[in-house]
Structure formats: C-alpha cells, structure tokens
Amino acid sequence: FKWTAAHTPSTDYTIFIHVLDAGGQVVAQNDLQPAGGFAPTSSWQPGETIVDRHGLVLPATLPAGTYRIVTGLYDSSGARLRTTAGGSPEPDSALLGTFEVVTK
C-alpha cells in the first residue's frame, strides 16, 4: 500500500493487516513496522508517500467463503488510530478489498 501523512506523527505506529471471515473473526494477520522497520512513522514528513508491501499467509484449512482484508495502525499500547478511509464497518481500520475462497 501507500501511506501519506498529513503531519509527522509524534510516535511510531505498527501496521496491521487482518483477513476477516464473514463473522468478523481474524483468520490471518500480519503486524509490522512500515517498510520492514526502515520507515518508522515518526520519520514521515507531511505529504510524503511511503510505499509499504506486506505478505500474508492464509491457512491451508481456510474454509470456502468471502473474506475481507483490512488495515490500520496502532501504537505501543495497542490503541488503534481511527480512520476516515471508510469501507470498513470498524472505525479503526480501512477496507482494502474482499476475496472469495472456493473449494474444488
């Protein structure tokens, strides 16, 4: 993804990516510092765009169904930042997309 800061954050945040099932349960996740730790949020400059790539391994036993991928940021206490990005029913995450798992 690409992150752009409106202002320089005063703390370093961790990025989370969650895959949620239809009931909103996390079935896979990845929590990392931006750019693998090479671009801490406290170093972001206003208007700067940070390109950030994350891999995510899905469980081999993932049942058929529709899943959502959401992302967001949290601080060292675990408190999540609220977002206005929309698309997600949670006010502290942004919807990246959905995908379907089908069985053969």
C-alpha positions in Angstrom: 0.0 0.0 0.0 0.9 3.6 0.0 0.7 5.8 3.2 0.7 9.6 3.2 0.9 11.6 6.4 -0.9 14.8 6.8 1.6 15.7 9.5 4.6 14.0 11.2 3.3 11.5 13.8 4.7 12.0 17.3 5.0 8.3 17.9 5.9 5.2 15.9 2.9 3.1 14.9 2.6 -0.5 13.8 0.6 -1.5 10.7 -1.8 -4.4 10.9 -3.3 -6.3 8.1 -6.2 -8.7 9.0 -8.1 -11.1 7.0 -11.6 -11.4 8.4 -14.2 -14.1 7.9 -18.0 -13.3 7.4 -18.4 -13.1 11.2 -15.6 -10.6 11.6 -13.1 -13.1 13.1 -9.4 -12.7 12.2 -8.3 -15.8 10.2 -4.9 -14.4 9.2 -2.9 -11.4 10.1 0.4 -9.6 9.7 1.7 -6.8 12.1 4.8 -5.0 11.0 6.6 -1.6 11.2 6.3 0.4 8.0 8.7 -0.7 5.2 10.0 -3.6 7.4 11.2 -1.1 10.0 13.0 1.2 7.6 10.3 3.9 7.6 9.1 4.5 11.2 6.0 6.7 11.3 7.8 9.3 13.4 10.1 10.0 10.5 7.2 10.5 8.0 7.1 14.1 6.5 3.8 15.8 5.6 2.8 14.9 2.1 5.5 12.2 1.8 4.2 8.9 0.3 5.5 5.7 1.9 5.3 2.5 -0.2 4.8 -0.5 2.0 4.5 -4.1 1.0 3.3 -6.9 3.2 2.9 -10.6 2.7 0.2 -12.6 4.2 0.0 -16.4 4.5 -3.5 -17.9 4.5 -4.2 -21.1 6.5 -4.4 -24.2 4.2 -7.6 -25.1 6.1 -9.4 -21.8 5.3 -13.0 -22.8 4.5 -14.9 -21.6 1.4 -16.4 -18.2 1.8 -16.0 -14.5 1.4 -13.2 -12.7 3.3 -12.3 -9.0 3.9 -8.8 -7.6 4.1 -8.5 -4.6 6.4 -5.6 -2.5 7.6 -4.8 0.2 10.1 -2.3 1.5 12.6 -1.8 1.0 16.4 0.6 2.5 19.0 2.7 0.7 21.6 -0.2 0.5 24.0 -2.2 -1.4 21.3 -4.6 1.6 20.8 -5.7 1.8 17.2 -5.9 5.0 15.2 -9.3 5.9 14.0 -9.7 6.3 10.2 -11.9 8.2 7.8 -10.9 6.0 4.9 -14.3 4.2 5.1 -15.3 0.9 3.5 -14.9 -1.0 6.8 -17.5 -1.4 9.5 -14.8 -0.8 12.1 -13.9 2.9 12.7 -10.2 1.9 13.3 -9.5 0.1 10.0 -9.8 0.6 6.3 -11.1 -2.0 3.9 -8.5 -3.0 1.3 -10.7 -5.5 -0.5 -12.5 -8.8 -0.4 -11.9 -12.2 -1.9 -13.6 -15.5 -2.3 -12.3 -18.9 -1.3 -13.8 -21.7 -3.3 -13.4 -25.5 -2.9 -12.7 -27.8 -5.8 
